[in-house]
Amino acid sequence: MSRRKTRPRPPAPAPAVTADTPCPCGLDAAYGACCGRFHSGTAGTAPTAELLMRSRYSAFVVGDAPYLLRTWAPETRPGTLDLDPGMRWKGLEILGTTDGTAFHQSGTVTFRARYAHGGEAGSLHERSRFTRHDGAWVYVDGDFLDD
């Protein structure tokens, strides 16, 4: 009998997100008509902090690091962003918002995002802060919350 060393399996490819598939953000719309329009720039910028939060979540799902950097406040934006190819985002739940509409200059979005990584399920619970920069909503930072 031979002994084989088992190698860790590479992560399964993420499910393909196309313009016609449901948007990962959880709204009842196709990706191309929802968050995809912000990612591509065809719709300009997200009009509310909540829609920016949803589009940033979808950017993590599809691996759109340039969009994430573009929608990050300059004062807190990292120089680069390396997304983990093994991370699989599984769902977004918006738990609450404060301000963040066309009538505000800042706002918060509290959310829970479910994920799987290395075969383990988890969730990220955060209150994110957003502000306007040159008229567009941008992500500033966030506080992790206990579940």
Residue pairs with C-beta under 8 A, 6 or more apart in sequence:
11 85
11 86
11 88
12 88
14 61
14 62
14 63
14 88
17 24
17 31
17 36
17 58
17 61
17 62
18 31
18 32
19 30
19 31
19 32
19 33
19 36
20 30
20 31
20 32
21 30
21 31
22 28
22 29
22 30
22 31
23 29
23 30
23 31
23 33
23 34
23 35
23 36
23 54
23 58
24 31
24 35
24 57
24 58
24 61
24 62
24 89
24 92
25 34
25 35
25 54
25 55
25 57
25 58
25 92
26 54
26 91
26 92
26 93
26 94
27 34
27 54
30 36
31 58
34 54
34 58
35 54
35 55
35 57
35 58
35 59
36 58
37 43
38 44
38 45
38 46
38 51
38 52
38 55
38 67
39 55
39 58
39 59
39 62
39 64
39 67
45 52
45 71
45 135
45 136
45 137
46 52
46 54
46 55
46 71
46 136
46 137
47 102
47 137
48 100
48 101
48 102
48 107
48 137
49 97
49 99
49 100
49 101
49 104
49 107
49 108
49 109
49 130
49 137
50 94
50 97
50 100
50 107
50 109
51 137
52 71
52 130
52 137
52 138
52 139
53 94
53 109
53 111
53 128
53 130
53 139
54 92
54 94
55 67
55 71
56 67
56 68
56 71
56 139
57 89
57 92
57 111
57 113
58 64
59 65
59 67
59 68
59 71
60 68
60 83
60 87
60 89
60 113
61 89
63 83
63 85
65 81
65 82
65 83
68 81
69 77
69 78
69 80
69 81
71 136
71 137
71 138
71 139
72 78
72 138
72 139
73 131
73 133
73 138
73 139
73 140
73 141
74 133
74 138
75 140
76 139
76 140
76 141
84 117
86 117
86 118
87 115
87 116
87 117
88 115
88 116
88 117
89 113
89 114
89 115
90 114
90 115
90 116
90 121
91 113
91 114
92 111
92 112
92 113
92 114
93 111
93 112
93 113
93 114
94 109
94 110
94 111
95 110
95 111
95 112
96 108
96 109
96 110
97 107
97 108
97 109
97 110
98 107
98 108
99 106
99 107
99 108
100 106
100 107
100 108
100 109
100 130
100 137
101 107
104 132
105 131
105 132
106 129
106 130
106 131
106 132
107 129
107 130
107 131
107 137
108 127
108 128
108 129
108 130
109 127
109 128
109 130
110 125
110 126
110 127
110 128
110 145
111 125
111 126
111 128
112 123
112 124
112 125
112 147
113 123
113 124
113 126
114 121
114 122
114 123
115 121
115 122
115 123
115 124
116 122
123 147
124 144
125 144
125 145
125 146
125 147
126 142
126 143
126 144
126 145
127 142
127 143
127 145
128 139
128 140
128 141
128 142
129 139
129 140
129 141
129 142
130 137
130 138
130 139
130 140
131 137
131 138
131 140
132 138
